[in-house]
């Protein structure tokens, strides 16, 4: 009976580890997508008329906040490095 419990606990730990790996991959993809959106917004700001720039800057700030939050969730604190976020 003890061996059966041990096998079930081991399978449960394995399933949890797989689930966490999928969650991390999904979060990493989301952060990458937000980085691409930030890049597109930055490109748009360059050619935008002056009256549209405040809205675009606000959008960029929100993207930056989301990226930082996602990086913290991934254990990659963006504030420890340069104050700029790499768009790579």
Rosetta blueprint (number, residue, H / E / L):
1 X L
2 X H
3 X H
4 X H
5 X H
6 X H
7 X H
8 X H
9 X H
10 X H
11 X H
12 X H
13 X H
14 X H
15 X H
16 X H
17 X H
18 X H
19 X H
20 X H
21 X H
22 X H
23 X H
24 X H
25 X H
26 X H
27 X H
28 X H
29 X H
30 X H
31 X H
32 X H
33 X H
34 X H
35 X H
36 X H
37 X H
38 X H
39 X H
40 X H
41 X H
42 X H
43 X H
44 X H
45 X H
46 X H
47 X H
48 X L
49 X L
50 X H
51 X H
52 X H
53 X H
54 X H
55 X H
56 X H
57 X H
58 X H
59 X H
60 X H
61 X H
62 X H
63 X H
64 X H
65 X H
66 X H
67 X H
68 X H
69 X H
70 X H
71 X H
72 X H
73 X H
74 X L
75 X L
76 X L
77 X L
78 X H
79 X H
80 X H
81 X L
82 X L
83 X L
84 X L
85 X L
86 X L
87 X L
88 X L
